[in-house]
Amino acid sequence: MVIRNSIKRFVSTSVQRLSRTTAGRYASSRLIDSAMTRTREIRYRSLTLKLAAPNWLADYRIDTFATKEPETLDWLDSIPGDAVVWDVGANVGLYSVYAAKARSCRVYAFEPSVFNLELLARNIALNGLEDRVTICPFPLSDSSGVNSFRLSTTAWGGALSTFGETFDQNGEPLKEVFEYRIFGIAVTDVVELLGIPQPAFIKIDVDGIEHLILRGAREVLARTNGVLIEINDAFPEQAGEATRLLAEAGLRCRKKCDLGVPDTFNQWWVRE
């Protein structure tokens, strides 16, 4: 971490110095353009995915695609072909792209981070999935309206953000570095007012406000076949309300998969 921070400071200082001259600004812009066009491939089972890789975080997500959350891939592999899937907290779209390419699902990728949206769009295009994946660039919550979207990082591919709240995935104060106002929508309104199709399956990973999203999704959950959701059992408000709302919707928790983080699990809820 110390070495990485030192490198970051060195690069930041170097870029600032370069930007003082016309030639330096041109060189900096070329470096950025080069980074944004860099791509890598993932080969998983019989599938090949092409993905944008402009920074170390994108590289990390690509390197750990099959190992970080293997249960998410197993869950996606269990979904019937051509099903409507909502990927809530899509980030740069690795799972959206996989669901569309491996299962021919019709995916609605919900991602409000302006820093992730370009990579999400690039990854969809790189895999020729423009007709299978729809970007929904707004956050979901328990009600519809304008509120603050707060981020703990501005890196491409970053996570750990929140909408309308100030806590993180542990229920602790978010270490915020950037904020902007954006319109958020309750899940029920997404279907009834925006006309986005009712999901057969929903993946939810938004680092803290999962229970608020479920609170605004009662009618939709009652008609959903399955949910994969990240829950922190040490965050009682999140864990308790999420469990109650999913059970009230007629879903049952089939398995809890350890994410390697204390008390945090990917929970696989099914309708039986």
C-alpha positions in Angstrom: 0.0 0.0 0.0 2.8 2.4 0.9 4.6 1.6 -2.4 1.4 2.1 -4.4 0.6 5.4 -2.7 4.2 6.6 -3.4 3.8 5.7 -7.1 0.5 7.5 -7.2 2.0 10.6 -5.8 4.9 10.4 -8.2 2.6 10.0 -11.2 0.3 12.8 -10.0 3.2 15.2 -9.6 4.6 14.2 -13.0 1.3 14.8 -14.8 0.9 18.2 -13.1 4.4 19.2 -14.3 3.7 17.9 -17.8 0.4 19.9 -18.0 2.3 23.2 -17.7 3.4 23.1 -21.3 1.6 22.5 -24.6 3.8 19.5 -25.4 3.2 18.1 -21.9 -0.6 18.5 -22.2 -0.5 16.7 -25.5 1.6 13.9 -24.0 -0.8 13.6 -21.0 -3.9 13.4 -23.3 -2.2 10.7 -25.4 -1.5 8.7 -22.3 -5.1 8.9 -21.2 -6.4 8.0 -24.7 -4.0 5.0 -24.8 -5.2 3.8 -21.4 -8.8 4.0 -22.4 -8.3 1.9 -25.5 -6.3 -0.8 -23.8 -8.2 -4.1 -23.7 -7.7 -7.6 -22.3 -9.5 -10.9 -22.8 -11.0 -13.4 -20.3 -11.4 -17.0 -21.2 -13.8 -18.7 -18.9 -15.0 -22.2 -19.8 -15.9 -22.0 -23.5 -16.5 -18.2 -23.4 -14.2 -15.3 -24.3 -14.9 -11.8 -23.1 -13.1 -8.7 -24.3 -12.9 -6.0 -21.6 -11.5 -2.5 -21.2 -8.5 -2.3 -19.0 -7.4 1.3 -18.5 -6.0 1.0 -14.9 -4.9 -1.3 -12.2 -8.4 -1.7 -10.8 -9.8 -2.9 -14.1 -6.9 -5.3 -14.3 -7.7 -6.6 -10.8 -11.3 -7.2 -11.8 -10.2 -9.0 -14.9 -7.6 -11.1 -13.1 -10.1 -12.2 -10.4 -13.1 -12.7 -12.6 -13.4 -16.4 -12.0 -12.1 -16.4 -8.4 -13.4 -13.4 -6.6 -17.1 -14.4 -6.6 -17.4 -17.8 -8.3 -20.9 -18.2 -6.8 -22.1 -15.2 -8.9 -21.0 -17.0 -12.0 -22.7 -20.2 -10.8 -25.8 -18.3 -10.1 -25.8 -16.7 -13.6 -25.2 -20.1 -15.1 -28.4 -21.4 -13.4 -30.6 -18.7 -15.1 -32.7 -19.8 -18.1 -31.6 -18.4 -21.4 -33.3 -15.2 -22.5 -34.4 -14.3 -19.0 -34.7 -10.6 -17.9 -31.9 -9.9 -15.4 -31.3 -6.8 -13.4 -27.7 -6.2 -12.4 -28.0 -3.6 -9.7 -24.6 -2.1 -8.9 -23.2 -3.2 -12.3 -19.9 -1.4 -11.9 -18.0 -1.9 -15.2 -20.4 -4.6 -16.3 -18.4 -7.9 -16.0 -21.4 -9.8 -14.8 -23.8 -8.0 -17.1 -21.7 -8.9 -20.1 -21.3 -12.5 -18.9 -25.1 -13.0 -18.4 -25.8 -11.6 -21.8 -23.1 -13.5 -23.6 -23.2 -16.9 -21.8 -27.0 -17.1 -21.1 -28.4 -14.8 -23.8 -30.1 -12.9 -21.0 -31.7 -9.5 -21.5 -29.8 -7.5 -18.9 -30.6 -4.1 -17.4 -27.4 -2.8 -15.8 -28.0 -0.2 -13.1 -24.9 1.9 -12.4 -24.9 5.6 -11.3 -21.2 6.2 -11.1 -20.0 8.6 -13.8 -16.5 7.0 -13.5 -17.8 3.5 -14.2 -20.3 4.3 -17.0 -17.8 4.7 -19.7 -16.1 1.4 -19.0 -19.6 -0.3 -18.7 -20.5 1.1 -22.2 -17.2 0.1 -23.6 -17.4 -3.5 -22.3 -20.9 -3.9 -23.8 -19.7 -2.6 -27.2 -16.5 -4.7 -27.1 -18.6 -7.8 -26.9 -21.2 -6.8 -29.4 -24.0 -6.8 -26.8 -25.7 -3.5 -27.5 -29.0 -5.3 -28.2 -28.8 -7.4 -25.0 -27.6 -5.0 -22.3 -29.3 -1.8 -21.5 -27.6 0.8 -19.2 -29.7 2.4 -16.5 -27.5 5.3 -15.3 -29.3 6.0 -12.0 -29.3 4.6 -8.5 -32.1 2.6 -6.9 -33.5 3.3 -3.5 -36.7 3.1 -1.4 -38.3 6.1 -3.0 -37.9 8.2 -6.2 -36.4 11.7 -6.1 -33.2 13.7 -6.1 -30.5 13.0 -3.5 -26.7 12.9 -3.1 -24.6 10.1 -4.6 -21.4 9.8 -2.5 -18.3 8.0 -3.6 -15.2 6.8 -1.7 -13.1 6.8 -4.9 -13.1 8.3 -8.4 -11.1 5.5 -9.9 -12.4 3.8 -13.0 -14.0 0.6 -11.8 -14.3 1.9 -8.2 -16.9 0.7 -5.7 -18.0 1.6 -2.2 -20.5 4.4 -2.8 -23.9 5.2 -1.5 -27.0 7.1 -2.5 -29.1 9.2 -0.2 -27.2 8.0 2.9 -23.8 8.6 4.5 -22.9 5.0 5.6 -20.8 2.4 3.9 -21.2 -1.4 3.5 -20.6 -1.9 7.3 -23.0 0.8 8.4 -20.1 3.0 9.3 -19.6 6.6 8.0 -18.5 6.5 4.4 -15.1 7.9 3.7 -16.3 10.3 1.0 -14.1 11.9 -1.6 -16.6 13.0 -4.2 -20.3 13.8 -4.4 -23.0 14.9 -6.8 -26.8 15.1 -7.0 -28.7 12.6 -9.1 -32.2 11.3 -9.5 -32.8 8.0 -7.8 -35.7 5.7 -8.4 -37.6 3.1 -6.4 -37.7 -0.4 -8.1 -41.5 -0.4 -8.4 -41.4 3.0 -10.2 -38.7 1.6 -12.6 -41.2 -1.0 -13.8 -44.5 1.0 -13.5 -43.3 4.5 -14.7 -40.3 3.8 -16.9 -41.6 0.6 -18.5 -38.5 -1.4 -17.9 -39.5 -5.1 -17.9 -40.2 -7.0 -14.7 -37.0 -8.9 -13.8 -37.1 -12.7 -13.5 -33.8 -12.5 -11.6 -32.0 -9.7 -9.7 -28.4 -9.3 -8.6 -27.8 -6.6 -6.0 -24.4 -5.5 -4.9 -24.4 -1.8 -3.9 -22.2 -1.8 -0.7 -24.7 -0.8 2.0 -28.1 0.2 0.9 -29.3 -3.2 -0.3 -32.2 -3.1 2.3 -33.4 0.3 1.1 -33.6 -1.0 -2.5 -35.6 -4.0 -1.4 -37.8 -1.7 0.6 -38.8 0.0 -2.6 -39.2 -3.2 -4.5 -42.0 -5.1 -2.7 -44.3 -5.5 -5.7 -41.5 -6.4 -8.0 -39.9 -8.9 -5.6 -43.3 -10.7 -5.3 -43.0 -11.6 -9.1 -39.2 -12.3 -9.1 -37.9 -15.9 -9.4 -34.5 -15.3 -7.7 -32.2 -12.8 -6.1 -28.5 -12.8 -5.5 -27.6 -10.2 -2.9 -24.6 -9.2 -0.8 -25.4 -8.9 2.9 -23.3 -8.0 5.8 -24.6 -9.9 8.9 -22.7 -7.5 11.2 -24.8 -4.6 9.9 -28.0 -5.5 11.7 -30.3 -2.9 10.0 -29.3 -4.1 6.6 -29.3 -7.8 7.3 -32.5 -7.9 9.3 -34.6 -5.8 6.9 -33.3 -7.5 3.8 -34.0 -11.0 5.2 -37.5 -10.0 6.2 -38.4 -8.4 2.9 -37.1 -11.3 0.8 -39.0 -13.8 3.0 -42.2 -11.7 2.8 -41.9 -11.8 -1.0 -42.0 -15.6 -0.9 -38.3 -16.2 -1.4 -36.1 -18.7 0.5 -32.4 -18.4 1.2 -30.9 -21.5 -0.5 -27.2 -20.8 0.3 -24.9 -18.2 1.8 -21.5 -17.9 0.2 -18.5 -16.6 2.1 -16.9 -13.6 0.3 -13.7 -13.7 2.4 -14.8 -10.6 4.2 -15.8 -10.9 7.9 -19.6 -11.5 8.2 -20.3 -10.7 4.5 -22.0 -13.2 2.2 -23.5 -13.5 -1.2 -27.0 -14.9 -0.4 -28.8 -16.9 -3.0 -32.6 -16.5 -2.7 -35.0 -18.6 -4.7 -38.7 -19.1 -5.2 -39.9 -22.6 -4.7 
